[in-house]
Amino acid sequence: MTTTTTLSPALRLAEKLLVDPPVNPDVSNGYLDLLGDRSADAEQNTGAIQALWASRLGSLFYDNAQTLARRVMTAWHEPTEWLNIPVGGSALDVGSGPGNVTAALGRAVGPGGLALGIDISEPMLRRAVSAEAAANVGFLRADAQRLPLKDESVDAVVSIAMLQLIPDPAVAVAEMVRVLRPGRRMAVMVPTAGPGAAVFRYLPNAGAHVFDDDDLGDTFENLGLTSVRTKNIGTIQWVRGKKP
């Protein structure tokens, strides 16, 4: 199979943010694949939940479930207004899944900006590209624990329902802080926080990390973020902060 190397307008913009741009970029599926066949070390997080999201059926289920949840639970709404993203700026969606949040970031940055979604799941990325890719919205296949972007290269970072699925959430948060520009904001949401989420610990091979009420807020503060705020609704927790 011939590897496609022609970058879309959004991926051309994204290429400028990469620490190590590939000489022969693989965009055969519409997203820039920075892992290829070398992703075995990045896919250490296994379990029933991860297997579901990595499947074609799982990406469809996740997309529909998330859409329904956004309609009935304000805790799931995209925090684009709070992030105060500058028009013409750049915004990063870590664990972008079906790409609907990435698209919302694209509307916030406007035609002259860049909204970039990063995920490790190929079925998710194919679905995101099909539904949400645009001249200012692009997608990368990469590891959230080793973001491929330069230091202080984006104006906003958001991550929704991803941190609970990876081996070391604190490392991923540190990477988000690293790529965020000073004076800019980030927000994460996890659906497995607080005492009520303890049930996930008893699911066989569920693979979902459960956070105590203060875990993520403490992580934000330990990484130097200011104006840290947390909001809990049931087992869902939003955490936000600003890089000084």
N, C-alpha and C positions, 0 to 999 in steps of 0.2 A: 504494500500500500504506500502511495506517495504521501509524504508528510507535507501538509499545507503550512506555509511560512508567511503568508500575507496577513499582516496585522490590520484589524479594524481601527477606525479612528480612536476609539476608547483605549484599545490595547497599545496603540502607539503612544498615547499619553502615559499609560501605565508603565511602559517600558522605561521611561525616563526616571521613574521612581525606584526601579529595581537596583539592588546592590550588585547583582551579577546578571545582566541581561544575556539571554542565550544567543549564541551566534546563529543558530538555525531554529527559531522558535516554532514549536509545535502548536498550531491552532486548528488542527484537523477537525475538531468538534466544536469550534466556535469560541472556546476559551483557551487561554494560554496555559499549557500544561508544563509546570516546572518540576514535576515529580517523575513523569514517565513510568518506567518499570522499576525505578529505584526507590519506591515509596514504602517498601516493606517495613523499614524501621520507623516510618511515620505512622503506620497503621497498627500500632500496638494495642490500641483500645478496642477490645473485642467484647462481645456479649450480645444478648438478644436485641437490645435497643439499637446498638450500632449496626447490627446485621439488617435490621428493618430499614433504617434510614439509608443504608448503602444500596438497597435494592430498588429496582424500577417501581415496584408496587409501593415501597416505603416512601419514595419521594412524592408519589401521587397522594398517598395517605397523609403525609406530613403537610403538604401544601393545603389540602382541603381542611384538615384539622386546624391548622394555624389561621386560615381565613375565617373559619367559624369562630374561633376563640377571639380574634380581633374584633368581631362584631359584638360580642357579648361581655368582654372583659377589658376594661380600659387599661388594665395593667400591661396588656400586650401591645398597646399602640406604639408606633415608632416615635422615638423621642426627638424628632427632627427639630421641633421648635426650641426645646431646651438646649440642644447642641449648638445652636446659634452658628450654623454653618455659613460661611461667607459665599455669596454668589460668585461663581467662577473659581471656587476653591475645590478641594479634594476631600472625599469622605470614604472611609473604609468600613465594610461590613464583614466581620470575621465569623465564619461559619454561616455563609450566606444562604445555604439551602436552596429553595426554589427561586430566590432572587427578588421576592416582593419588597423586602426592606431595602435592598440595594436600589431598586427602582425608585422608591420614595426618596432616598438620598440623592438620586439623580435629579429628581424634580427640585430638590432643595438647592443644589449647586447650580442648576440652570444649564443652558446649552454650552456655555463656555467652561464649565467645570468638569470634574471627573468623579464618578461614583464607582468604586471598585469592590467587587465581592470575591471573597476567598473561601474556598471549601476544599475538602479532600475527596469527596464523593463524586465519582464520575457521573452516575445517573442524575444526581442533584444538579450538577453543573450543566449537563445537557438540557435538562428541563429549564434551568434558569436562563440559559442562552436563548432557547426557543421562545420563552415567554417575555423576557425582560431586557435583553441586550439592546443597546441603542448607541448612537454616536457618542454619548457621554456616559454610558454604563457598560462596563466590561467585567469579565470574570477570570480569575486565576485558579488553577489547581495547585495548592500549596499547603503546607503544614502550619496550623495556628501556633504551634510551639516554636516555630522557626520562620517567622514572617520574612518574606524575601525583599521587603522594602527598606529603603535607606532610613537612617535615624532622622526623626523630626521631619517627615515628608508629607504628612497628611493633616488636614484641619479638623477632622472629627473621626472618632472610632465608635462603632456600635457592635455589640454582639448579643444575639438573642437566641436563647435555648441551645447553646453550644458548649459552654464551659463544663457542664455536668457530664459530657460525653468523652472527655479527653483525659489522658493519664495524669497530667500535672496542670491543673487550672491556673495555679499561681504563675507558672512559667509563661502561659499564654497571656495572662494579664500584663506581665512584665513586658512582653513583646509589644502589646498594644500601647503601653505607655512609651516605650522606646520610639515607636514610629510617629507618635503624636507630637505636633508642634507645640512649643511653649505658648501658654495663654489660651490653649484650645481645650475642648471638653470631650469626654468619652462616657459611655453608658453601657452597662451589661445587664442582661436579664437571665435568670436561671429559674426553672420551674421546680427545683428540688431543694428548697431552703426551709429552715425552721423545723420545729418539732413534728409538724404534720407530715413532713417528707420522710420521716424515719421508716415508713413502710417500704420505701424503695430498697432499704438495706436487706430486707427479708425476701426480696424477689430473687429466685435462683438465676444467677449469671446475668442479672439485669444490666450490669456495667455502668450504672449511673452514679456519679458522685453526689453525695448529700452534704449540703452546707449548713453549718450552724448559723444562727442569725447574724453574727458579727464577722464571720470568716472573710467574706469578700470586702466588706467595709474596711476591715483591718488591713487586708492586702493592699487596697488602694492607698491607704494612709502610709503604710510601710514603704510603698514605692514613691512617696513624695507628693501624691496628689492632694489638692486642697479642696475645700467646699464639698467634702464627701457627704453624700446623702444616701440613705437606703429607704426603700418603701416595700412593705410586705403586704400581699393580699393572698391569704391562704398559704399555699406552698410556693407561690411565685414571689420572687424578689427582684426589684430593680436596684442597681447601685450606680451612682454617677459621681463624677469628680472632674476636677480641672487641673491641668498641668501648669505649674507656676512658671 
